[in-house]
Amino acid sequence: MLIQGRTRNKMTKQNLTIREKFGFGLGDTASNIVYQAVINILLYFYTDVYGIGAAAAGTLLLVVRIFDAVTDPAMGAIADRTRSRHGRYRPWMLWIAIPYGALAVAAFFTPDVDMGTKLVYAYISYALLMTAYTAVNVPYSALGGVMTGDSDERGNLQTWRFAMAMVGGFLVTSSIFPLAKILGGGDSRENYQLGFPLAMTVMAIIAVACFLVCFKLTKEHIPPDPGKAKRKVMDDLIAMLTNSQWLVIALTTLIVMTRGAMQGAAKPYFVNYYLITDHLPAWLGWFMGSPSSRLSAFLSMTMLAGVGGAVCANWLGRTRCKVSVMKLSMVGLIVMNVLLFLIPRDAVLAALFIIMTANFFHMMFVPMLFSTVPDTVDYGLRTMGTGAMAMFCGGHLFVLKLGNALGGFFVGHLLAWFGYQPNVAQTERALGGIMMAYAGSSIVSALLVLVCLQFYRLTRGWQDRTAAAAS
């Protein structure tokens, strides 16, 4: 089996064209339009626009994720066994793109009904959106593993993915509040209730187009294992759950995505309530003169810094081990969030610079993290003779979304526990809770990730070391 694993790696080495990398990246531009809307905007939308309590909204974000424990691995099994003239994973972007866009709009619609019915609608619309996200994103994530079999080229492909994911994130975070204000006719809660679904309609059209172009420009270079469709789903699931290196990456992902979700969910509260913006320079009035423009500025500039981080990860990954890049990024994240605790509340520009730099380090980490998932599949094939690309990606996506849900859950309940009240000046206790959710979560999680990475063995050259140990 080890000889077969070495042969497989040699045969599947594939250098990709810029066209293919760009096309693949567009898939995460589309995915990130919804992902960043959920992470950065949805909790705030639920509490300050939709009108449900912070604790109820946080619980909603967690409860729906329980459903993913079934749908994500199931989608992985389905995608691994899909056989079509377009391949195993590519056709799902063609089939799911339009439902995905429609459900993104539905999740930001506010029905004119009683509070109990509104809560039911929020649960159903969010669950359906995340199901569509699973149906398109699990195959999309697996696609990167069969476009090339070379570990370094996979890392390069993932940097394209996440650089362009940040473009999608920049698009939605820079546009959603201004568009909601313009299309809704004002800056009030009632205006936003009309403006948000209209703004998301614009975003959804762009996302659907990106998925269709991704489908057109990519190709699955690694052919399917003829026996894969005949294997039991439980065998693939066991292979994933007994793969020690996948488990390390899964735990790392859970921690870092919980952190990202906490910071994303807390960011609107941090910008609109924690920072003191009464004495901004006049020249910043056009950029941060209103709550909506100020929040858009912080969200969009953070995304642009993330593009730089992904590009830097690509550059560092050419000469350094991806694990060392991941560790370096976590150290940078710790330093930036410690600085955020130390600056005064009215140092708005300093806060913006620190937040941008923190996201730069975060996006150095994420492409390297995602490029490790196909490596864990190869590790399983070499050491145990088992591994399934979409199943491993589906399990990884479940852990990622669980982290997102935990982040929203923790922020919602932290805000409630510290006494947050929407649309009013906050108490010192509530402000402390916002800061703990925003910056404190990053410091703790980065330290935990550094511990996890000590147990990850698939550093640069691991294939050769594994082969030498077996010979």
N, C-alpha and C positions, 0 to 999 in steps of 0.2 A: 504493500500500500504506500510505503514511503517513496519507492521508486516511481509509482504512479503519480504521487503528489509532485515530485520534482519534474517529471515529464509534463504534467499539466501546467506548471508555472512557466516552463520554458516555451511551450507551445502557445501560451496565451499572452505573452509579452506583446504589448501593442502601444505604439506611440500614436497619440491622437492628434488630429488637425485642430487648428484654431476654430474652424467652423463647428466641429463637433463639440469642443469645449464650450464655445459660446452658446450653442444650442442647448447643451445640458444645463448650463447656468440659468437659462431662461426658465427652466422648470422650477427652480427655487425662487426666481423673481415672482412667479405666479403663486407659489406656495407661501412665500413670505408676506404677500399682501394680506392674506388672512391671518397668518401666524402672528405678525406684528400687531395687527388690529386686535387680536385676542389678548396678546401679552400686554400691550401698552395702553389699550383703550377700553376694552370690554368691561372690566371691573368698574372703571370710572363711569362708563356709559350706564351700567346697571344702577349705580348708586346715585349719580347726579343728574341723569337724563331720564332713564327708564323709571326710576323711583322706588327701587327696593332697597332694603337695608344692607349695610356692609356685610354683616355676618351671614345673612341669607344668600347674598351674592357669592361670597367666598365658599359657602357650603355647596352651592350650585356648581361652581367650577370644579370642585373635588368629586362630587357624586357622579357627574356625567363621565368622569374618567374611569370609574369602575367598569363601565360598559366596554372600555377599550381593552380590558384584560382579555376579553373574548375576541373583539373585532380585529385587533392588530395582528396577533398571531394567526388568526383565521385568514386574514387578507394575505399574509405572507405565504401560507400554504396554498391558497388559491393562485396567487401570482406565480409561485414556483412551478405550478402544474398547468399554467396557461400555455396553450399552443395555438398560434395563429400565424398568418402570413406576415404579420408585422413583428413577430417575436413574442417573448414572454411578458415583458414589462412595459415596453413602449405603448402598446395599444390602450392601456388603461388611461393614459393621458387624453387620448382621443375620445374614449367612452365616457369619462367622468367630468371633463372640463366644464361643460355647461351646467349640469346639476350642482357642481361645486360653486360656480359663480352665483347661481340663483339662491342657494342656501346662505351664502355670505351676506346677501342683501336681507334675507328673511331674519337673520339673527340680530340685525340692528333696527328692526321695525318695532314700533311701540303700539300695540293694540289699545284701543279705547275701551277697556273692560275693567272689571274690579280687580283688586290687588291679587287675590287668589288665582284668578284666571291668568293674569299677567305672569305670575310666577310659573304656572304650568306651561304657558307659551314659551317662556325663556328656557325652561328645561328642554322642551321638545325641539325648539329651533336650534339651540346650541348643540344638542346631541346629534341631530341630523347633520349639522355643519361638520362636526368632528368625524362623523362616519364617512362623509364625502372626502374629507381631508385624508383619512386613513386609506380610502380606496384609491386615491391618486398618489399619495406620498409614499406609501410602502413600496409599490412597484417603481416609482421614480428613484427612491433611494437605492433599491436593488440594481437599477439600471447602471449606476456608476460602477458597480462591481463586475459587470459583464461587458462593459465597453473596453476595459483593459484588465490584464492580469498582473501588471507590474505595480509593485507597492509604491514606488516613488511617483509613478505616473498617476496612480490613484490619488495620492496626496495633492498633486498639481491640479487634477480634475476637481477635487473638493474645494480648492482655493478659488477656482473659477465659480463654482457653485455658490459659495458663500459671499464672495465679492458681489455677485449679481443678486444674491438674496438680499444684501444690504441695499442694493438699488431699489428692489421692491419695497423694502422696509422704509427707505427714504421717501419713496413715492407716496405711500399711504400715510406716514406720520407727518409729512410736510403738507399734505393736501387735505386730509380728512376733516380737520377742524375748520380751516378756511372754506372748504367746499360746503360743509354742513351749514356754516354761517350764511354763505351766499345763497345756496339753494333753499335753505329754510327761511331766509328773509330776516335774519337777526341773530343775536347772541344770547337769547334767553333759552330756558329749558324747553319751552313749547316750540320754539324755532328749531332747536336741535332734534326734537322728536320727528319733525318732518325732514330736516336736512340730512340726518345721518343715513337713512336708507337710500336717499338720492345720491349722496356722496359715495356710498358703497356700491351703488350701481355702476358708477364710472369706474371704480377700482376693479369691480368684477369683470367688466368687459375687457379691461387690459389683461387681467389674469388669465381669462379664457384664451385670448390671443397668444399669450406667452406659452401656454401649454401646447397649443396646436403647432406653434413654430418649433418648440422643443421636440415634439414628436417627429416633425419633418426632418430636422437636421441631425438627429442622433441615429446610432446604429449599434446593435448588439453584436460585438465581434466574437464573443465567447459562446459557442453553441451549447445548448442544454445537454445535460446528462440524460441519455435515453432512459435510464432507470428511475429518474427522479419522479416522474409522474406516477410510477407504480409503487413507490415507497409509501409507508404509512405516515400520516401527518404526525402521529405521536412520536415516531422515530426522529423526525426533524426537531420536534419540540424538546425531546430528551437530549439530542445532540447539542442544542443551544444551552440548555440549563446545566449541562455537565461540562461545558467548555469554560475552564477556569479564566481564560483571558477575556472571553466575552463577558463573564460575570464582573470582572474588574472594570471593564469599560461601561457596563450597564450601571454599576454603582456610581462611577465617576459622572456619568451622564445625569443620573437622578439628582446628584448633589448640585452640579453646575447649572442644570436647567431649573431646579427649584430656586436657586439664587437669581438666575436671569428673570424668572417669572416674578419673584418678589420685587426686584428692582424695577422691572417694567410696570408692574401693577401699581407700585408706590410712586412712580415718577410723576404722574399728574398731580398727586397730592403734595409731593415735595416741591414742585415748581409753583403751584398755585397757592399753597398755604404756608410752606416752611420758609421759602425764600422771601425776603423783603425787597419789594421792587418799587417802592414809593419814590426813590431818589435816583432812578436811572438817568443817564445822560440823555439830552434831547435828541442826539443823533441816533439813539437806539429806539426812539418812539415808533418808527415804521416797522421795526423788527420785533419788538416786544411790548408794544403799547397797550395790548389788551390781553386778557387771560388766554384767549384762543391762539393769538399769534405768538405769545410767549411760550406756550406749551408746544406749538408746532415747531418753533425755533429750537427748543431743547431736543425734541424727538428727532427732527430731521438732521440737525448737526451731529447728533450722536450716531445716526446711521451712516453719515458720510465718513466719520472717523472709523466706523466699523469696516467700510470698504478698504480704507488704508491698512487696517489690521490684517484683513484677509490677504491683501497683496503682499504685505510684509511676511506673513506666514509662508507664502509661496516662495519668496526670495530666501528666507532662512531655511526652508525645507530642502533646498537644493544642496546645501552643504552640511546641515546639521540633522541629527536624529529628530524625528517628529516629537518624541517624548520629551526631549530637552527643550524644544520650543514650547510645548505645553506647560512645562514647569516654569519656564521663564515668564510666560504670560500670567500665571497665577501669582507670582511674586509681584509683578507690576500691578495686578488688580488689588492686591492687599495694600500696597503703598498708596494708590490713588484714593481708596476709600477711607484710609486712616486720615489722609489730608482733608477729606471732605468733612470729617468731624471737627477739624481744627480751625477752619475758616469761619468768619462771622456770617450771619444770615443775610446780610446785605451785600456780600461780595458775589454778586450775580454772575459777572463775567468769569471770575475765578472758578465758581462752581461749574459753569458751562465747560470751561477748559478741562477741569478735572474729570467731569463726567465723560467728555469726549475721549480723553486719554484712557479712561477705564474701559470704555467700549472698544477702543483700539486693541487693548490687551485681550479683552474677551474674544474678539474676532480673530486674533492670532490663534487662540486656543481651539475654537469650534471646528474649523476645517480639518485640523490635525486629528481631533477627536473622531469626526465622522469617517475619516480615511482609515481609522483603525478597525472599523467593523468588518469590511471585507478581509482584512488581515486575520481577524479571529476566525473567519470561515476557513481560510487557507490553513490556519493552525489546526483546526479540527480535522480537516481532510488529511493533513500530514501526520498527525499524532494519533488520531482515533479512526480515521477513514470515514468520518461523517461530517456533514455541514450543508446548509441550504441557505443560499444568499438572501432570498426574500424573507424567509422565516427569521433569520438573524436580524435583518433590517426591520421587520415587523415588531419583533421583541424590543429592539432598540427604540423604535418609534413609540411603543407603549411606555417605556421607561421615560422617554423624553416628555411625552404628554402628561404622564403622572407627575413628573417634576413641575411642569407648568401648572397643573391643577393644584398641587400642594402649595406652590408659591402664591397663587391667587387665594387659596383657602387661608393660608397663614396671614397674608396681608389683610384680608377682609376681617378676620377675627382679631388680629392685633389692633386694627383701627377701632373696632367696636370696643375692645377691652380698654384701650387708652382714651375712649370717650370722644371719638371723632363724630362730628355732625356736619352734614353736607351744606355748602353754600353759606357758611358763617365763619367768622374769625375763630381760630382754634385755640384751645387752652394750651398751656405749657406742657401739660401731660400728653395731650394729643400730638403736639409737635414732636415730643420725644419719641412717641411711638412711630410716627412717620419716618423719623431719622433712623431709628433702629431697623425698621422694615427695609429702608432704602440702602443704607450704607453698612449697617451692622451685619446684615445677612451675607453680604459679599465677603467680608473679612473672614467670618466663620467658615463659609463654604469653601473658599479658596484654600484655607488651611487643611480642611478635610480632603480636598482633591489632591493636594500634594502628598498626603499620606497614602491615598489610594494608588497613585502612580508608582509608588515604591514597589508595588506587587505586579506591575505590568512588565512582561518580559519580552514583548515583541518589538524590541528596539532595532535600529538599523542593522541589517545583516543577520537577522534572526533565522532566516531560511537556511543560510549556509551553515550556521552554527547547529541547527537542528539536524541537517543532513550529515554533518561531520560527526555528531554525537551518535547517530544511528549506524554509521558505517564502521 
